[in-house]
Amino acid sequence: MKEYLDVFINGYTGYAGYLWYEIMHPTLHNYFYWLIAISLFFMVLEWVKPWRKDQPKFRKDFWIDAFYMFFNFFLFSLIVYNGVSDVIVKFLNNTVQSLTGLSSFTLDPLNGFPYWSILLIGFFVRDFVQWNTHRLLHATPRLWEFHKVHHSVKEMGFAAHLRYHWMETILYRTIEYLPLALLGIGLYDFFIIHLFSLAIGHHNHANFKAKGAYKAGVLGLLVALFIVDQTGMELINSIAWILGMPIVFGFAVGPWMKYIFNSPEMHIWHHVSTLPKGRNKGINFAISLSIWDYLFGTAVIPEDGRDIELGFPGIEEFPESFIGQCTHGVVSKKK
């Protein structure tokens, strides 16, 4: 018991020290400032070329959503999550050791794989797990009460991406931990995968729309930068890759982007107030990849959804305050 108590306490003190160091020492591996940079990037896109031109720059609930971004990734870990999650990980490792004799999840089946393939496999596996978890949030009435926080958005914008109930953090991280650990995905691998997913999630919720060719071009640029970084190639070759890959991706991948990656045009329908007939459990569950929705028949884009009403039946009675939303589904309502 003392072992778990020590892990619990160290989880909090260790995370507090880590968070303070992150804030005081900006680096390229610093998630705190990456979150700010990616958020500002999509804010500028929304302001320069808004999809819904009549929507205010600081839309309804913008500031509470901005607070959610920092609460769900930093404050919640400091207050509750980190110590508890460390205890759970320790318990799982101890259980595995007692049952198999292994010191931890040491299967590491991707050992020896090229680094790009490890990231790609980790990204696909994590996204598929998250897609199924997202469906579970809609299919299970108890979990749907937590997920209502995310669907209480009435005007869509990038910051709405991270408006979600703290119970979702626990659910997603618990379910995705085991498959990623069994694959041997390390913290730095997860950092890269998560930053990419963060940018896609911000884009899906943003009041911004771009053609598939442009988005494919950005993807090509990211691929080129990764290749240049991993290979350490000469300057002239680096420039050729950085200039050429966006063009190649724009032409080759552009027409297929909507079938591969989630988008504002697709995700807006996930938030529609009145679901299409026969789809009462939800549609367009994609987190990053729309592939899963097209493969399993949950992709629905009946028309241009730019101005559709968002929310869910009964949203008028849903709490608008941060405290009210955080306690929703946990504290029983007074009758």
C-alpha positions as CSV (number, residue, x, y, z in Angstrom):
1,M,0.0,0.0,0.0
2,K,2.9,2.4,0.8
3,E,4.3,1.7,-2.6
4,Y,1.1,3.1,-4.3
5,L,0.9,6.0,-1.9
6,D,4.4,7.0,-2.7
7,V,3.6,6.8,-6.5
8,F,0.5,8.9,-5.9
9,I,2.4,11.6,-4.1
10,N,5.3,11.6,-6.5
11,G,2.9,11.8,-9.4
12,Y,1.6,15.2,-8.2
13,T,4.9,16.7,-7.0
14,G,6.7,15.4,-10.2
15,Y,4.0,16.9,-12.4
16,A,4.0,20.2,-10.6
17,G,7.7,20.5,-11.1
18,Y,7.4,19.5,-14.7
19,L,4.7,22.0,-15.4
20,W,6.6,24.9,-13.8
21,Y,9.7,23.9,-15.8
22,E,7.7,23.8,-19.0
23,I,6.3,27.3,-18.4
24,M,9.7,28.8,-17.5
25,H,11.8,27.1,-20.2
26,P,10.2,27.3,-23.7
27,T,11.7,24.7,-26.1
28,L,10.7,22.8,-29.2
29,H,9.8,19.9,-27.0
30,N,7.6,22.0,-24.7
31,Y,3.9,21.1,-25.1
32,F,2.6,24.2,-23.1
33,Y,3.9,26.6,-25.8
34,W,3.0,24.2,-28.7
35,L,-0.6,24.4,-27.5
36,I,-0.5,28.2,-27.5
37,A,1.2,28.4,-30.9
38,I,-1.1,25.9,-32.6
39,S,-4.1,27.7,-31.1
40,L,-3.0,31.1,-32.2
41,F,-2.4,29.8,-35.7
42,F,-5.9,28.6,-36.1
43,M,-7.3,31.8,-34.4
44,V,-5.6,33.8,-37.1
45,L,-7.0,31.6,-39.9
46,E,-10.5,32.0,-38.4
47,W,-10.1,35.8,-38.3
48,V,-8.5,36.1,-41.8
49,K,-10.8,33.7,-43.7
50,P,-13.8,32.7,-41.6
51,W,-16.1,30.1,-43.0
52,R,-19.1,31.6,-41.1
53,K,-18.5,35.3,-41.8
54,D,-21.2,36.6,-39.5
55,Q,-19.8,34.7,-36.5
56,P,-18.0,37.0,-34.0
57,K,-14.2,36.7,-33.7
58,F,-14.7,36.0,-30.0
59,R,-17.7,33.7,-30.5
60,K,-20.1,32.7,-27.7
61,D,-18.2,30.8,-25.0
62,F,-14.8,31.4,-26.5
63,W,-13.2,32.3,-23.2
64,I,-14.6,29.3,-21.3
65,D,-13.3,27.1,-24.1
66,A,-9.9,28.7,-24.0
67,F,-9.9,28.0,-20.2
68,Y,-10.9,24.3,-20.9
69,M,-7.8,24.0,-23.2
70,F,-5.4,24.7,-20.2
71,F,-7.6,23.0,-17.6
72,N,-7.9,19.6,-19.4
73,F,-4.2,19.4,-20.3
74,F,-2.5,21.0,-17.3
75,L,-4.6,21.9,-14.3
76,F,-6.6,18.7,-14.2
77,S,-3.4,16.7,-14.2
78,L,-2.1,18.9,-11.4
79,I,-5.2,18.6,-9.3
80,V,-6.4,15.1,-9.9
81,Y,-5.2,13.0,-12.9
82,N,-1.5,12.6,-12.8
83,G,-1.2,11.0,-9.3
84,V,-4.1,8.7,-10.0
85,S,-2.9,7.7,-13.5
86,D,0.6,6.9,-12.1
87,V,-1.0,4.6,-9.5
88,I,-3.1,2.8,-12.3
89,V,0.0,2.3,-14.5
90,K,2.0,0.9,-11.5
91,F,-0.9,-1.4,-10.7
92,L,-1.1,-2.6,-14.3
93,N,2.7,-3.2,-14.4
94,N,2.6,-5.1,-11.1
95,T,-0.3,-7.2,-12.4
96,V,1.5,-8.0,-15.6
97,Q,4.6,-9.0,-13.7
98,S,2.7,-11.3,-11.3
99,L,0.9,-13.0,-14.2
100,T,3.7,-13.2,-16.8
101,G,7.0,-12.6,-15.0
102,L,7.6,-9.6,-17.2
103,S,8.8,-6.5,-15.5
104,S,6.4,-4.3,-17.5
105,F,4.9,-4.1,-20.9
106,T,8.1,-5.1,-22.7
107,L,6.8,-6.8,-25.8
108,D,7.9,-3.9,-28.0
109,P,6.9,-5.5,-31.3
110,L,8.0,-2.5,-33.3
111,N,11.6,-2.7,-32.2
112,G,13.8,-2.3,-35.3
113,F,11.1,-0.7,-37.3
114,P,11.9,2.6,-39.1
115,Y,11.0,5.5,-36.9
116,W,8.4,6.9,-39.3
117,S,6.6,3.6,-39.3
118,I,6.5,3.5,-35.5
119,L,4.8,7.0,-35.5
120,L,2.4,6.0,-38.3
121,I,1.4,2.8,-36.6
122,G,1.0,4.5,-33.2
123,F,-1.1,7.3,-34.8
124,F,-3.4,4.8,-36.6
125,V,-3.8,2.6,-33.5
126,R,-4.5,5.5,-31.2
127,D,-6.9,7.1,-33.5
128,F,-8.9,3.9,-34.0
129,V,-9.1,3.3,-30.3
130,Q,-10.2,6.9,-29.8
131,W,-12.8,6.6,-32.6
132,N,-14.3,3.5,-30.8
133,T,-14.2,5.3,-27.5
134,H,-16.0,8.3,-29.1
135,R,-18.7,6.0,-30.3
136,L,-19.0,4.5,-26.8
137,L,-19.6,8.1,-25.4
138,H,-22.6,8.4,-27.7
139,A,-23.9,4.9,-27.3
140,T,-23.9,4.7,-23.5
141,P,-26.4,7.0,-21.8
142,R,-24.2,7.3,-18.7
143,L,-21.2,8.4,-20.7
144,W,-23.3,10.6,-23.0
145,E,-24.1,12.8,-19.9
146,F,-20.3,13.6,-19.7
147,H,-20.0,14.0,-23.5
148,K,-22.8,16.6,-23.5
149,V,-20.2,19.1,-22.3
150,H,-18.4,18.9,-25.6
151,H,-21.7,19.1,-27.5
152,S,-23.0,22.1,-25.6
153,V,-21.0,24.3,-28.1
154,K,-23.5,26.6,-29.9
155,E,-21.0,28.4,-32.1
156,M,-18.1,26.4,-33.4
157,G,-14.4,27.5,-33.3
158,F,-11.0,25.9,-32.8
159,A,-11.1,26.2,-29.0
160,A,-14.2,24.1,-28.8
161,H,-11.9,21.1,-29.6
162,L,-10.8,20.9,-26.0
163,R,-14.0,21.7,-24.3
164,Y,-14.8,18.3,-22.7
165,H,-15.6,16.8,-19.4
166,W,-12.7,15.7,-17.2
167,M,-14.1,12.2,-17.1
168,E,-13.4,11.9,-20.8
169,T,-9.7,12.4,-20.1
170,I,-9.8,9.4,-17.7
171,L,-11.8,7.3,-20.2
172,Y,-9.7,8.0,-23.2
173,R,-6.3,7.7,-21.5
174,T,-7.3,4.5,-19.7
175,I,-8.5,2.8,-22.9
176,E,-5.7,3.9,-25.1
177,Y,-2.9,3.2,-22.6
178,L,-2.7,-0.6,-23.0
179,P,-2.5,-0.9,-26.8
180,L,0.1,1.9,-27.0
181,A,2.1,0.5,-24.2
182,L,2.0,-3.0,-25.8
183,L,3.3,-1.4,-29.0
184,G,6.2,0.2,-27.1
185,I,5.1,3.8,-28.0
186,G,7.4,6.0,-25.8
187,L,6.7,9.4,-24.4
188,Y,8.5,11.3,-27.2
189,D,6.7,9.2,-29.8
190,F,3.4,10.1,-28.1
191,F,4.4,13.7,-28.0
192,I,4.8,13.9,-31.8
193,I,1.6,11.9,-32.4
194,H,-0.3,14.0,-30.0
195,L,0.8,17.4,-31.5
196,F,-0.3,16.2,-35.0
197,S,-3.6,15.1,-33.6
198,L,-4.0,18.4,-31.7
199,A,-3.6,20.4,-34.9
200,I,-6.1,18.2,-36.8
201,G,-8.6,18.5,-33.9
202,H,-8.2,22.3,-33.8
203,H,-8.8,22.4,-37.6
204,N,-11.9,20.2,-37.4
205,H,-13.6,22.6,-35.0
206,A,-12.3,25.8,-36.6
207,N,-14.4,28.4,-38.3
208,F,-12.2,27.9,-41.3
209,K,-12.5,25.9,-44.5
210,A,-9.7,25.0,-47.0
211,K,-9.6,22.9,-50.2
212,G,-8.3,19.4,-50.0
213,A,-5.3,20.2,-52.2
214,Y,-4.1,22.9,-49.8
215,K,-4.5,20.6,-46.8
216,A,-2.6,17.9,-48.6
217,G,0.1,20.4,-49.4
218,V,0.5,21.2,-45.7
219,L,0.7,17.4,-45.0
220,G,3.4,17.1,-47.7
221,L,5.3,19.9,-46.1
222,L,5.2,18.2,-42.7
223,V,6.3,14.9,-44.2
224,A,9.2,16.7,-45.9
225,L,10.3,18.4,-42.7
226,F,10.2,15.1,-40.9
227,I,12.3,13.4,-43.6
228,V,14.8,16.2,-43.6
229,D,15.1,16.2,-39.8
230,Q,15.5,12.4,-39.6
231,T,18.0,12.0,-42.4
232,G,20.1,15.1,-41.9
233,M,20.4,15.6,-45.7
234,E,22.4,18.4,-47.3
235,L,20.9,21.8,-47.7
236,I,20.2,21.6,-51.5
237,N,18.4,18.3,-51.1
238,S,16.4,19.6,-48.1
239,I,15.2,22.6,-50.1
240,A,14.1,20.3,-52.9
241,W,12.1,18.1,-50.6
242,I,10.5,21.0,-48.7
243,L,9.5,22.7,-52.0
244,G,8.5,19.5,-53.9
245,M,6.6,17.4,-51.4
246,P,3.7,19.9,-50.9
247,I,3.2,20.1,-54.7
248,V,3.2,16.3,-55.0
249,F,0.9,15.8,-52.1
250,G,-1.4,18.6,-53.3
251,F,-2.0,16.8,-56.6
252,A,-1.8,13.2,-55.6
253,V,-3.5,13.2,-52.2
254,G,-5.7,16.4,-52.4
255,P,-8.7,14.7,-54.0
256,W,-8.7,12.0,-51.3
257,M,-8.3,14.2,-48.2
258,K,-11.9,14.1,-47.2
259,Y,-11.8,10.3,-47.1
260,I,-8.7,10.2,-45.1
261,F,-8.8,13.1,-42.6
262,N,-11.6,14.7,-40.6
263,S,-12.6,18.2,-41.6
264,P,-14.8,21.2,-40.4
265,E,-17.3,20.3,-43.2
266,M,-17.6,16.8,-41.8
267,H,-17.3,17.4,-38.1
268,I,-19.9,20.2,-38.0
269,W,-22.5,17.5,-38.7
270,H,-21.3,15.6,-35.7
271,H,-22.4,18.5,-33.6
272,V,-25.8,19.0,-35.3
273,S,-28.7,19.7,-32.9
274,T,-31.1,17.3,-34.7
275,L,-29.5,14.2,-36.0
276,P,-30.6,12.7,-39.4
277,K,-33.4,10.1,-39.3
278,G,-32.2,6.7,-38.1
279,R,-28.9,8.1,-36.7
280,N,-29.9,8.8,-33.1
281,K,-26.6,7.4,-31.8
282,G,-24.6,10.0,-33.7
283,I,-22.6,10.4,-36.9
284,N,-19.1,11.3,-38.1
285,F,-17.2,10.1,-35.0
286,A,-13.8,10.7,-36.5
287,I,-11.2,12.2,-34.2
288,S,-8.4,12.6,-36.8
289,L,-9.0,10.0,-39.5
290,S,-12.4,10.0,-41.4
291,I,-11.4,6.6,-42.8
292,W,-13.1,4.8,-39.9
293,D,-16.5,6.5,-40.5
294,Y,-16.4,5.7,-44.2
295,L,-15.4,2.1,-43.5
296,F,-18.0,1.5,-40.9
297,G,-20.9,3.5,-42.4
298,T,-21.1,6.3,-40.0
299,A,-20.0,9.1,-42.4
300,V,-22.9,11.5,-43.1
301,I,-22.6,14.9,-44.9
302,P,-26.1,15.5,-46.3
303,E,-25.4,19.1,-47.4
304,D,-23.3,22.1,-46.6
305,G,-23.5,22.4,-42.8
306,R,-22.0,25.8,-42.4
307,D,-25.1,27.4,-40.8
308,I,-26.8,24.3,-39.1
309,E,-27.9,24.6,-35.5
310,L,-25.6,23.0,-33.1
311,G,-26.2,21.3,-29.7
312,F,-28.6,18.6,-28.6
313,P,-32.3,18.3,-27.5
314,G,-32.6,20.0,-24.1
315,I,-29.5,22.1,-24.4
316,E,-31.4,25.1,-23.1
317,E,-31.3,23.5,-19.6
318,F,-27.7,22.5,-19.8
319,P,-25.3,24.4,-17.4
320,E,-23.4,27.2,-19.0
321,S,-20.8,27.7,-16.1
322,F,-17.5,25.9,-16.0
323,I,-18.4,24.4,-12.5
324,G,-21.8,23.4,-13.6
325,Q,-20.4,21.6,-16.6
326,C,-17.6,19.9,-14.6
327,T,-20.1,18.5,-12.1
328,H,-22.6,17.5,-14.7
329,G,-23.1,13.7,-14.7
330,V,-21.3,13.4,-11.4
331,V,-23.5,15.4,-9.0
332,S,-27.2,14.5,-9.0
333,K,-29.6,17.2,-9.9
334,K,-32.0,18.4,-7.2
335,K,-35.6,17.7,-8.0
